[in-house]
Amino acid sequence: DLSLDETIKTKIKNKKNIFKKLKESNSVELTLGIKKTKTGIQRINEEDNLLFSYLPTSVKSNIPVLVNSSFIMGANRQELHVDSPLNQWLFYNISYELIRWIGDLVVDEYGFQAYRLLPNKLHLANELNCEYERGKLEAINQIPILVSESDELLRIKDAIFDEVGLSKEAFIDRQIIKDFVLKRNSINITNDYNPFIKKTEFENIFLELGLIKLSWEDLSLFFSHEDFVETHTIEDNIKLIKFLKDTKKPENIRNKTLMNWRFIFDHRNILTTPIELFIPIIDDAKWREEQTISYLHENIQDYILENNNYKIWLEKLGVREKTDIAYLEKNILPKIDKYGTEENTFIEMKRFFDMFVDGKLSNDIMDKLSNIHVLTSKNKLLKVSKCYFSNVFNPELKLEDILDKDIFLNEKYLFHNIDKDDIKRFFKKIGVKDKINLIKASAKISKQDLSSQYKISKDYFNSGDHISPYPHLPISSYSDIITIEHIDLTD
């Protein structure tokens, strides 16, 4: 029985198509009927769902249950009066009471099947649909229908869907997860309760209705959350590693995603990404004192040595034994454009040279090393690929006395007691030049870029062959241009 308050009574007071008895009544009966099958609760198809006004009408609806009430109909019972304030009020209450009923059914024998009855937008006229939607949204905001992990009913706005499942794990304080999610969504809820709901098949619907969640994509930020960092222990970290490896993850969360998350403790108790972490080699007795390189925490090392499947998994994420080549790939190549200083250049280049001689540098690594900075003969830092051999290296073309440019490799790279040809072969392999080369610009390039990047004189474009015969269509770019290095220094 729906109580007729003064507001709705006033609206229907002077309506001629409403019976006097109904106007004088204090309530209206509303009946909702669920379709039950062997497989449980089902929505009723629109084709089978007629509205009842104590007898069936001809009005079909996509309301998921049967509805009977005192609807105001046309004389032939085939038409529902859209502008009737009583009908509009009834449609508001249909969705509101249906959601209230879902809240009762979900803790009854039907469980999560009750969510199959969540109302959609109607296919009826706009005024009725608007009231139906208003009732739904107000009910969603006011009525608890979600079942928490503590078997309590929660309103959607008070609940959190933990897509990951972390809130069920004992090694992470559930309150920290709650605080993180609420803060990230700018929600201020101070009540001490368990907001995490049980998983159903209907989370996507609830998310559209305002449910917030902890997603897999949120974990990268969560692992940097201040409360998590302050309370997380080494023992917890081992459990977290096991959780992340063993838990089924969505397709978009792959190893290349995890390798950039700061979730593993290093030897200094700092949460670090897998791609930054090393495992010390057996004969390295001083790794615990290291301050510039991150080693896997000793307790985690001990664990993965006893549990090889986790070691294999961490290696897939980028954790490597600290060999010279591993250090180069993890710590130097990712920042090679900014690598190389006056203080370390000779030591580092000697180390790379030794690795080259030992056959440890692949062609891909050699290509990347062309971006490292080295010292010129006048002690300026310059990318290797921009350098020429100075005369002391006995290049194919001795340019040092001809080109007035600070682009020649410093002679201190002739390491002591090392064959000059071997050194030259190494530097040539990573991009140092020993002659003037052709420059080919196959792709379309503008005249401005040809002048600035390739030093082609602007006068070149003013010659007869390069002047467009159509003044309104000037030539603005070229392709398949071939020039030579340092052409700007010619007369």
Protein Blocks (a to p, Z undefined) as FASTA:
>chain_A
ZZddfklmmmmmmpmkbcfklmmpcbdcddddddddfkbcadddfklmccdehiacfbdc
fbfbdcdddddddfkopaccfklmklmmmmmmmmmmmmmmmmmmmmmmnlmmlmmmpccd
dfbdfklmmmmmmmmmmmmmmmccbdcfkopacdfklpccdfkommmpmkbcfklmmmmm
mmmnopacfbdcdfbdcddfklmmmmmnopacddfklmmmmmmgmklmmmpcfklmmmmm
mmmmmpccdfklcfklmmmpcfbccfkopacdfklpccddfklmklmmpckbccddfklm
mmmmmmmmlmmmmmmnopacddfklmmmmmmmmmmmmgccfklmmmmmmmmmmmmmnopa
cfklmmmmmmpccddfkopacdfklpccdfklopabdcklmmccdfbccfklmcghiafk
lmmmmmmmnopacbdcddddfbacdfklmmmmnopafklmmpmklccfblklccfbdehi
acdehklmpZZ
